[in-house]
């Protein structure tokens, strides 16, 4: 089956020569990828890379990666068309409804969020359509060949949970760390001043801990300083000493350490319950299945690339 699908996409080099015009980044079978498509995909990333001082070689590599993703899209589109796996409007609507429901949003709220991030509604619908069609291709060409054995699930359980404690306590902690020379302070004294100011704001209800962690912390700012659940034995000694006396919802004092100034919030504490094999097995099996599916998909796509005429033009060639 794979060979038949790939073979029907092969195009002769002579056709590529006939279609070679300025503005083409690559020829993929009977289709083309325009340089404008590569630019549109890579421009936002390129801007961030240049602002961060990335060398030109890394920018070029990023553009080439963007082209490869577009080539993959053209290959998949050909397979979708030939095997009649296209997603219709109802399927796209259903997927968008499910995304909105999963995130606790109305359709209007979801689409407003989408457009606020620079996508038009039609572009978003095309993105969802592409994801549905990719899933159909994976189902048709790959997923039926993927198997996960009981031995593989058991081995992954031992790897992830084999050394877990038999009991004890877990603590849920948030952490604001302000370091000298970081984004919020130049010196240790200034770092401690920022941490003390944050503590006052939180204590007086002016701001939430997570909000100030996003603003000032040099550790996990994108997660609001959230460290999640930690077993008590895995907590650093200086941190354990600070949180052991706390009740859920309380904060530590500002803790000065050589690496910076710290503020901790104990969100909650609970008895640790070891995760049994029966509890973990469904999640582990699904993880292994998804990983193997992606590996098989990559192998299948590599074969499809080899059996399809692909000619990268200009700066993308070679």
C-alpha positions as CSV (number, residue, x, y, z in Angstrom):
1,X,0.0,0.0,0.0
2,X,2.7,2.4,1.0
3,X,4.6,1.8,-2.2
4,X,1.5,2.4,-4.3
5,X,0.7,5.7,-2.7
6,X,4.3,6.9,-2.9
7,X,4.7,5.7,-6.5
8,X,1.7,7.7,-7.7
9,X,3.4,10.9,-6.5
10,X,6.6,10.5,-8.5
11,X,7.1,13.2,-11.1
12,X,9.9,13.4,-13.7
13,X,12.7,16.0,-13.4
14,X,11.7,17.4,-16.8
15,X,8.4,18.6,-15.4
16,X,10.3,20.4,-12.6
17,X,12.5,22.1,-15.2
18,X,9.4,23.4,-17.0
19,X,8.0,24.9,-13.8
20,X,11.2,26.5,-12.5
21,X,10.4,30.1,-12.1
22,X,11.5,32.8,-9.7
23,X,9.8,32.6,-6.3
24,X,9.7,28.8,-6.1
25,X,11.4,27.3,-3.0
26,X,10.8,23.7,-3.9
27,X,9.1,21.3,-6.4
28,X,7.2,18.5,-4.7
29,X,5.8,16.1,-7.2
30,X,3.4,18.1,-9.3
31,X,3.1,20.8,-6.7
32,X,5.3,23.7,-5.6
33,X,6.3,25.5,-2.4
34,X,6.7,29.3,-2.9
35,X,9.4,31.3,-1.2
36,X,6.6,33.5,0.1
37,X,5.2,30.5,2.0
38,X,8.5,29.8,3.6
39,X,8.8,33.5,4.6
40,X,5.4,33.6,6.0
41,X,6.0,30.6,8.2
42,X,9.6,31.6,9.3
43,X,9.2,35.3,9.7
44,X,7.9,35.4,13.3
45,X,10.6,32.9,14.5
46,X,13.3,34.8,12.6
47,X,12.4,38.0,14.2
48,X,12.7,36.5,17.7
49,X,16.0,34.8,16.8
50,X,17.6,38.0,15.5
51,X,16.4,39.9,18.6
52,X,18.2,37.2,20.6
53,X,21.4,37.6,18.6
54,X,21.3,34.3,16.8
55,X,24.0,33.8,14.1
56,X,23.0,33.8,10.5
57,X,23.7,30.1,10.1
58,X,21.0,29.3,12.7
59,X,18.5,31.6,10.9
60,X,19.3,29.8,7.6
61,X,18.8,26.4,9.2
62,X,15.5,27.5,10.7
63,X,14.3,28.6,7.2
64,X,15.2,25.2,5.8
65,X,13.3,23.5,8.6
66,X,10.3,25.6,7.7
67,X,10.6,24.5,4.1
68,X,10.8,20.8,5.1
69,X,7.5,21.2,7.1
70,X,5.9,22.8,4.0
71,X,7.2,19.9,1.9
72,X,5.7,17.5,4.3
73,X,2.4,19.3,4.0
74,X,2.4,19.0,0.2
75,X,3.2,15.3,0.5
76,X,0.3,14.8,2.9
77,X,-2.0,16.8,0.8
78,X,-1.3,14.6,-2.2
79,X,-2.0,11.4,-0.1
80,X,-5.2,13.0,1.3
81,X,-6.5,13.8,-2.2
82,X,-5.6,10.4,-3.7
83,X,-7.1,8.4,-0.8
84,X,-10.1,10.7,-0.4
85,X,-9.2,11.5,3.3
86,X,-10.2,15.2,3.2
87,X,-11.9,16.7,6.2
88,X,-15.2,18.4,5.5
89,X,-16.7,21.5,7.0
90,X,-18.7,19.5,9.6
91,X,-15.6,17.7,10.8
92,X,-13.8,21.0,11.2
93,X,-16.8,22.5,13.1
94,X,-16.9,19.5,15.4
95,X,-13.2,19.8,16.2
96,X,-13.5,23.5,17.0
97,X,-16.5,22.8,19.2
98,X,-14.5,20.2,21.1
99,X,-11.5,22.5,21.5
100,X,-13.8,25.2,22.9
101,X,-15.5,22.8,25.3
102,X,-12.2,21.3,26.5
103,X,-11.0,24.8,27.4
104,X,-14.2,26.0,28.9
105,X,-14.8,28.6,26.2
106,X,-17.7,29.5,23.9
107,X,-16.9,29.4,20.2
108,X,-16.9,33.2,20.1
109,X,-14.4,33.3,22.9
110,X,-12.1,30.7,21.3
111,X,-12.1,32.5,17.9
112,X,-11.5,35.9,19.6
113,X,-8.4,34.3,21.3
114,X,-7.3,32.9,17.9
115,X,-7.5,36.3,16.2
116,X,-5.8,38.0,19.0
117,X,-2.7,35.8,18.3
118,X,-2.6,37.0,14.7
119,X,-4.5,34.3,12.8
120,X,-7.7,34.9,10.9
121,X,-10.6,32.6,11.5
122,X,-10.2,31.0,8.0
123,X,-6.5,30.4,8.7
124,X,-7.4,28.7,12.0
125,X,-10.0,26.6,10.3
126,X,-7.4,25.5,7.7
127,X,-4.9,24.7,10.5
128,X,-7.5,22.5,12.2
129,X,-8.5,20.9,8.8
130,X,-4.8,20.0,8.2
131,X,-4.5,18.4,11.7
132,X,-7.6,16.3,11.1
133,X,-6.3,15.1,7.7
134,X,-2.9,14.3,9.1
135,X,-4.6,12.2,11.7
136,X,-6.6,10.4,9.0
137,X,-3.4,9.7,7.1
138,X,-1.7,8.3,10.2
139,X,-4.7,6.1,10.9
140,X,-4.7,4.8,7.3
141,X,-1.0,4.3,6.7
142,X,0.6,3.7,10.1
143,X,-1.5,3.2,13.2
144,X,-2.8,-0.3,12.3
145,X,0.9,-1.6,12.3
146,X,1.7,-0.3,15.8
147,X,1.7,-2.7,18.7
148,X,2.6,-2.2,22.4
149,X,3.5,-5.3,24.4
150,X,2.8,-5.9,28.1
151,X,6.6,-6.2,28.6
152,X,7.2,-2.7,27.2
153,X,4.6,-1.2,29.5
154,X,6.1,-3.0,32.5
155,X,9.6,-1.7,31.6
156,X,8.4,1.9,31.3
157,X,6.6,1.6,34.7
158,X,9.9,0.4,36.3
159,X,11.8,3.2,34.7
160,X,9.4,5.9,35.9
161,X,8.1,4.6,39.1
162,X,10.4,1.8,40.2
163,X,12.2,3.9,42.8
164,X,9.2,5.9,44.1
165,X,8.9,6.2,47.9
166,X,6.5,3.8,49.7
167,X,4.9,6.6,51.7
168,X,5.7,10.0,53.3
169,X,4.4,13.5,52.5
170,X,4.1,15.6,49.3
171,X,4.0,19.4,49.2
172,X,2.7,21.7,46.5
173,X,5.0,24.7,46.3
174,X,5.3,28.0,44.4
175,X,8.6,29.7,44.2
176,X,9.7,33.3,43.4
177,X,13.5,33.4,42.8
178,X,15.1,36.8,42.0
179,X,18.8,36.4,41.1
180,X,21.5,39.1,40.8
181,X,22.0,40.0,37.2
182,X,18.7,38.5,36.3
183,X,15.7,40.2,34.7
184,X,14.5,42.0,37.8
185,X,17.7,42.9,39.8
186,X,21.4,43.8,39.3
187,X,22.7,42.9,42.8
188,X,21.8,40.5,45.6
189,X,20.6,43.4,47.8
190,X,18.3,44.6,45.0
191,X,17.1,41.1,44.4
192,X,16.1,40.8,48.1
193,X,14.3,44.1,47.9
194,X,12.3,42.9,44.9
195,X,11.4,39.7,46.8
196,X,10.4,41.7,49.9
197,X,8.2,44.0,47.9
198,X,6.5,41.1,46.2
199,X,5.8,39.6,49.7
200,X,4.1,42.8,50.8
201,X,2.0,43.0,47.7
202,X,0.8,39.4,48.1
203,X,0.2,39.7,51.9
204,X,-1.9,42.8,51.4
205,X,-3.9,41.2,48.6
206,X,-2.6,43.7,46.0
207,X,-1.4,40.9,43.7
208,X,-1.4,37.1,43.6
209,X,1.7,35.0,44.1
210,X,1.6,33.6,40.6
211,X,1.1,37.1,39.0
212,X,4.3,38.4,40.7
213,X,6.2,35.2,39.9
214,X,5.4,35.9,36.2
215,X,6.6,39.5,36.6
216,X,9.8,39.1,38.7
217,X,10.9,35.4,39.1
218,X,13.9,34.0,37.2
219,X,12.5,30.5,37.8
220,X,9.4,29.2,36.0
221,X,7.9,32.6,35.4
222,X,5.7,31.2,32.6
223,X,4.2,28.8,35.2
224,X,3.7,31.5,37.8
225,X,6.5,30.0,39.9
226,X,4.6,26.7,40.1
227,X,6.9,23.8,41.2
228,X,3.9,21.4,41.4
229,X,3.8,18.4,43.8
230,X,7.2,17.4,45.3
231,X,7.9,14.6,47.7
232,X,9.2,15.9,51.0
233,X,12.4,13.9,50.6
234,X,13.2,15.5,47.3
235,X,12.9,19.1,48.6
236,X,16.2,20.9,49.2
237,X,17.1,21.3,52.9
238,X,16.9,25.1,52.9
239,X,13.5,25.0,51.3
240,X,12.2,22.2,53.5
241,X,13.2,24.2,56.6
242,X,11.2,27.2,55.3
243,X,8.0,25.3,54.3
244,X,7.8,22.7,57.1
245,X,6.2,25.2,59.6
246,X,3.8,26.6,57.0
247,X,0.1,25.8,56.6
248,X,-1.5,25.6,53.1
249,X,-1.8,29.1,51.7
250,X,1.0,30.6,53.8
251,X,4.3,32.2,52.6
252,X,7.8,32.0,53.9
253,X,9.8,35.0,54.8
254,X,12.3,36.2,52.2
255,X,15.2,33.7,52.1
256,X,18.6,35.1,51.1
257,X,20.9,32.5,49.5
258,X,24.2,33.0,47.6
259,X,22.4,32.4,44.3
260,X,19.6,34.9,44.9
261,X,16.6,35.8,47.1
262,X,13.6,33.4,47.5
263,X,10.0,33.6,48.4
264,X,8.0,30.3,48.9
265,X,4.3,29.6,49.0
266,X,3.0,26.3,50.4
267,X,-0.2,25.7,48.3
268,X,-1.1,22.4,49.9
269,X,0.3,19.2,51.5
270,X,-0.9,15.6,51.4
271,X,0.2,12.1,52.2
272,X,2.1,10.5,49.4
273,X,0.4,7.5,47.8
274,X,2.6,5.3,45.5
275,X,1.3,4.9,42.0
276,X,0.5,1.2,41.3
277,X,1.1,-0.5,38.0
278,X,-2.6,-0.8,37.4
279,X,-3.1,2.9,37.9
280,X,-0.2,3.9,35.6
281,X,-0.6,1.2,32.9
282,X,-3.3,2.9,30.7
283,X,-1.4,6.2,30.6
284,X,2.0,4.4,29.9
285,X,0.5,2.2,27.2
286,X,-1.0,5.3,25.5
287,X,2.3,7.1,25.7
288,X,4.2,4.2,24.1
289,X,1.5,3.8,21.4
290,X,1.7,7.5,20.5
291,X,5.5,7.4,20.5
292,X,5.7,4.4,18.3
293,X,3.0,5.8,16.0
294,X,5.1,9.0,15.5
295,X,8.2,6.8,14.9
296,X,6.4,4.8,12.3
297,X,4.9,7.9,10.7
298,X,8.4,9.4,10.4
299,X,9.7,6.2,8.7
300,X,6.7,6.2,6.4
301,X,7.2,9.8,5.5
302,X,10.9,9.2,4.8
303,X,9.9,6.5,2.3
304,X,7.4,8.9,0.7
305,X,10.0,11.6,0.3
306,X,12.4,9.1,-1.3
307,X,9.8,8.0,-3.9
308,X,8.6,11.5,-4.7
309,X,10.4,13.9,-6.9
310,X,11.5,16.8,-4.6
311,X,13.7,19.6,-5.9
312,X,14.8,22.4,-3.5
313,X,15.5,25.6,-5.4
314,X,18.0,28.4,-4.9
315,X,19.2,29.0,-1.4
316,X,17.4,25.9,-0.3
317,X,19.2,23.6,-2.7
318,X,22.3,21.5,-2.0
